[in-house]
Every structure is written in C-alpha cells, then in structure tokens.
Amino acid sequence: MPPFTLALKQILVTVFYRVNSVQRLFSSIWRCAVSDHN
C-alpha cells in the first residue's frame, strides 16, 4: 500500500471518529433539552 493511501486512510478514520464523538455529544445535549421540556 502506498504511503499516500495510508495517510488518506488515517485521515478518514480520524474524521470518522471525530464526527462520531460530536454526534454523541449532540444527542446527549438533545436528550437533556427534551427531558427538561417535559
């Protein structure tokens, strides 16, 4: 596997995990907001 492909794969994995953690954070905030309204 060429180094470029390896670097690209690493970047994709990093971005994926970052987006995943951000989504988890937003969902927990959303859950708190919804439970506060009820």
N, C-alpha and C positions, 0 to 999 in steps of 0.2 A: 504493500500500500504506500503510495507516495506521501511525503510529508504534508503536502498541501491538503490532501484529502483527510489526513489525520487531524490537522488543525481545524479544518472545517467541521469535522465530526465533533471535536471537542467544544467548539463554539456553539453548535446546535444543542448539544447536551446541556451546556451551561445555561443557555437561553431558556431551554425547556424547563429546567429545574427552577429557574428564577420566576418564570411565568406561573409555574405550578404553586410556588410558595405565595406569590402575590394573590392568586385566585383563592387560596385557602384563607389568607388574611381577610380578603374582601367578604368571603362567605361567612366568616365568624363575626365580622362587623355587622353584616346584613342581618344575621340571626339575632344579634343583640338589639339592633334597632327595631326589628319586627316584634321581638318579645317585649320591648319597652312600650310599644304602642298598645299591646294587648294587656 
